[in-house]
Amino acid sequence: MTTPDTDKRLAAAAAVDEVCDNMLVGLGTGSTAAHAIALLAERRLNIETVATSQASADLATRLGLKVRPFDAVAQIDLAIDGADAIDGRLRAVKGAGGAMLREKVVAASADRMIVIADGSKRNRRLGATPLPVEVLPFARGFASLRLAQIFVRCVERPDYRTDNGNVVIDGHGWDDSAPRSLADALMAIPGVVGHGLFLSEVDAAYIADQGIVTRLERGSNPR
């Protein structure tokens, strides 16, 4: 019998198998991404990396991976990251670890973006998963009022700041029938700088459930 953590490692291993020498690889944030970082270090490939959070950068550096500052990088070869929820169309909710804005920038810069997850993260609908929204501290009050018109309940993470110095408000109870419209509405609120809806960034996903890894590929059937 496998555990969720075992499945996370299996999914991470499948994604890491796509990494080759001389690649520039984006490192995600969270417990599943940490498995990918450790497995990459074990392979001892000739690669460079960029990280979506200081925590991931610190872990990668400790394990011997070369981490480049992302601010001078325009494009990377491959990004590997976890997700809080992902559906069959490779639309995902990310951001439980608070790094969704940097994760989205790195994903957008990648030639290929892979999500890795255990089976509990695969869902037919995304709306049951809290949706993180990153907000400038200056706009906290105003943005909270506007977000309350979109979500059933909004919860600001107490005593928390992202690596960008911003606050995160988790939106509970949202209509997932038109996620693109929701994404547009969120970004139309002044002071909102990012959110955890990943609607077109993910190219593939490796999902492990009870020891069996399934690959979802955008535009293809699961393998």
C-alpha positions as CSV (number, residue, x, y, z in Angstrom):
1,M,0.0,0.0,0.0
2,T,1.4,3.4,-1.0
3,T,1.0,6.6,0.9
4,P,0.3,10.1,-0.6
5,D,3.9,11.0,0.0
6,T,5.0,7.9,-1.9
7,D,2.8,8.9,-4.8
8,K,4.2,12.4,-4.7
9,R,7.7,11.0,-5.1
10,L,6.6,8.7,-8.0
11,A,5.0,11.6,-9.9
12,A,8.1,13.7,-9.3
13,A,10.3,10.9,-10.6
14,A,8.3,10.7,-13.8
15,A,8.7,14.4,-14.4
16,V,12.4,14.5,-13.5
17,D,13.0,11.8,-16.2
18,E,12.2,14.5,-18.8
19,V,15.1,16.6,-17.6
20,C,18.3,16.4,-19.8
21,D,21.8,17.8,-19.6
22,N,22.2,21.5,-20.4
23,M,18.6,22.4,-19.5
24,L,17.5,25.4,-17.5
25,V,14.8,24.0,-15.2
26,G,12.2,25.8,-13.1
27,L,11.7,24.5,-9.6
28,G,8.3,24.7,-8.0
29,T,7.3,25.2,-4.4
30,G,5.7,22.8,-1.9
31,S,6.1,19.3,-0.7
32,T,5.7,17.6,-4.1
33,A,8.1,20.0,-5.8
34,A,10.6,19.3,-3.0
35,H,10.6,15.7,-4.1
36,A,11.5,16.8,-7.6
37,I,14.3,19.0,-6.4
38,A,15.8,16.1,-4.4
39,L,15.5,13.7,-7.3
40,L,17.1,16.2,-9.7
41,A,20.0,16.6,-7.3
42,E,20.4,12.8,-7.1
43,R,20.7,12.6,-10.9
44,R,23.7,14.9,-10.9
45,L,22.9,16.3,-14.4
46,N,24.7,19.2,-15.9
47,I,21.8,21.7,-15.5
48,E,21.0,25.1,-14.1
49,T,17.8,26.0,-12.2
50,V,15.6,28.9,-11.3
51,A,13.3,28.8,-8.2
52,T,9.8,30.0,-7.6
53,S,10.4,30.7,-3.9
54,Q,13.3,31.3,-1.6
55,A,12.5,28.1,0.2
56,S,13.0,26.1,-3.0
57,A,16.1,28.0,-3.9
58,D,17.6,27.3,-0.4
59,L,16.7,23.5,-0.7
60,A,18.2,23.3,-4.2
61,T,21.4,25.0,-3.2
62,R,21.8,22.8,-0.1
63,L,21.4,19.7,-2.3
64,G,24.1,21.0,-4.8
65,L,22.0,22.3,-7.6
66,K,23.0,25.5,-9.3
67,V,20.4,28.2,-8.9
68,R,20.3,31.3,-11.1
69,P,18.5,34.5,-10.2
70,F,15.4,34.6,-12.3
71,D,15.3,38.3,-12.8
72,A,17.8,38.1,-15.7
73,V,16.1,35.0,-17.3
74,A,13.7,35.4,-20.2
75,Q,13.0,31.7,-21.0
76,I,13.5,28.3,-19.5
77,D,13.3,24.8,-20.9
78,L,11.1,23.0,-18.4
79,A,9.2,23.9,-15.2
80,I,8.1,21.2,-12.7
81,D,5.7,22.1,-9.9
82,G,2.9,20.8,-7.8
83,A,-0.8,21.8,-7.7
84,D,-3.6,22.0,-5.1
85,A,-6.1,20.7,-7.7
86,I,-6.0,19.8,-11.4
87,D,-8.8,18.7,-13.7
88,G,-8.8,16.6,-16.9
89,R,-8.3,19.7,-19.1
90,L,-5.1,20.6,-17.2
91,R,-6.6,23.6,-15.5
92,A,-5.1,23.9,-12.0
93,V,-5.4,25.8,-8.8
94,K,-2.0,26.5,-7.2
95,G,-0.8,28.7,-4.3
96,A,-1.4,26.9,-1.0
97,G,2.3,27.6,-0.4
98,G,1.9,31.2,-1.3
99,A,4.2,31.3,-4.3
100,M,1.6,31.3,-7.1
101,L,2.6,34.6,-8.7
102,R,6.3,33.6,-9.1
103,E,5.1,30.1,-10.1
104,K,3.0,31.6,-12.8
105,V,5.8,33.8,-14.1
106,V,8.2,30.8,-14.3
107,A,5.5,28.6,-15.9
108,A,4.9,31.3,-18.5
109,S,8.6,31.4,-19.3
110,A,8.9,27.6,-19.8
111,D,8.9,25.8,-23.1
112,R,7.1,23.0,-21.2
113,M,5.3,23.2,-17.8
114,I,4.7,19.9,-15.9
115,V,2.5,19.5,-12.9
116,I,3.2,16.7,-10.5
117,A,0.6,15.5,-7.9
118,D,-0.8,12.6,-6.0
119,G,-4.2,11.3,-6.9
120,S,-6.1,13.4,-4.3
121,K,-5.3,16.5,-6.3
122,R,-7.1,15.3,-9.5
123,N,-10.7,16.7,-9.5
124,R,-13.5,17.0,-12.0
125,R,-14.3,20.4,-10.6
126,L,-11.9,23.0,-9.1
127,G,-14.3,25.2,-7.2
128,A,-14.1,23.3,-3.9
129,T,-10.5,24.2,-3.6
130,P,-9.7,27.6,-2.0
131,L,-8.3,30.0,-4.6
132,P,-5.4,32.1,-3.3
133,V,-5.2,35.8,-4.4
134,E,-2.0,37.9,-3.9
135,V,-2.7,41.5,-2.9
136,L,-0.6,44.5,-2.3
137,P,-0.7,45.4,1.5
138,F,-1.6,49.0,0.5
139,A,-4.8,47.7,-1.2
140,R,-5.8,45.1,1.5
141,G,-9.0,46.7,2.6
142,F,-10.2,47.8,-0.8
143,A,-9.3,44.4,-2.4
144,S,-10.9,42.5,0.4
145,L,-14.2,44.3,-0.2
146,R,-14.1,43.6,-3.9
147,L,-13.1,39.9,-3.4
148,A,-16.0,39.5,-1.0
149,Q,-18.3,40.1,-3.9
150,I,-16.8,37.2,-5.8
151,F,-16.3,34.5,-3.2
152,V,-18.6,33.2,-0.5
153,R,-15.9,33.6,2.1
154,C,-12.5,35.3,2.1
155,V,-9.8,34.5,4.6
156,E,-6.6,36.5,4.8
157,R,-3.6,34.4,5.9
158,P,-2.6,35.8,9.3
159,D,1.0,37.1,9.8
160,Y,2.0,36.0,6.3
161,R,3.8,37.7,3.5
162,T,4.8,36.2,0.2
163,D,8.4,36.5,-1.1
164,N,7.2,39.6,-2.9
165,G,6.1,41.2,0.4
166,N,2.4,40.8,-0.3
167,V,-0.6,39.4,1.6
168,V,-2.6,36.4,0.4
169,I,-6.4,36.1,0.7
170,D,-7.9,32.7,0.1
171,G,-11.3,32.8,-1.6
172,H,-13.6,30.0,-0.6
173,G,-16.7,29.0,-2.5
174,W,-16.3,30.2,-6.1
175,D,-18.1,29.5,-9.4
176,D,-15.8,27.3,-11.5
177,S,-18.1,27.2,-14.6
178,A,-16.3,30.1,-16.2
179,P,-12.8,30.2,-14.9
180,R,-11.4,32.5,-17.5
181,S,-14.0,35.2,-16.7
182,L,-13.1,34.8,-13.0
183,A,-9.4,35.2,-13.7
184,D,-10.1,38.4,-15.7
185,A,-12.4,39.7,-12.9
186,L,-9.7,39.1,-10.3
187,M,-7.0,40.9,-12.3
188,A,-9.3,43.8,-12.9
189,I,-9.3,44.6,-9.2
190,P,-6.6,47.3,-8.5
191,G,-4.2,45.9,-6.0
192,V,-4.6,42.3,-7.0
193,V,-1.2,41.2,-8.4
194,G,-1.8,37.5,-9.0
195,H,-4.0,34.5,-8.3
196,G,-3.8,30.7,-8.3
197,L,-5.8,29.9,-11.4
198,F,-3.6,28.3,-14.0
199,L,-5.8,27.8,-17.0
200,S,-3.4,27.5,-20.0
201,E,0.1,27.3,-18.5
202,V,0.2,23.5,-17.8
203,D,1.4,21.4,-20.7
204,A,1.4,18.0,-19.0
205,A,0.8,16.4,-15.6
206,Y,2.1,13.3,-13.9
207,I,-0.5,12.1,-11.3
208,A,0.3,9.1,-9.1
209,D,-2.5,7.2,-7.4
210,Q,-1.9,4.1,-5.3
211,G,1.5,3.6,-7.0
212,I,0.2,4.0,-10.6
213,V,1.4,7.1,-12.5
214,T,-0.8,8.6,-15.2
215,R,0.4,11.2,-17.7
216,L,-2.0,13.8,-18.9
217,E,-0.8,15.7,-22.0
218,R,-2.6,18.8,-23.3
219,G,-4.5,17.7,-26.4
220,S,-3.8,14.0,-25.9
221,N,-5.4,11.1,-24.0
222,P,-3.9,9.9,-20.6
223,R,-1.1,7.4,-20.9
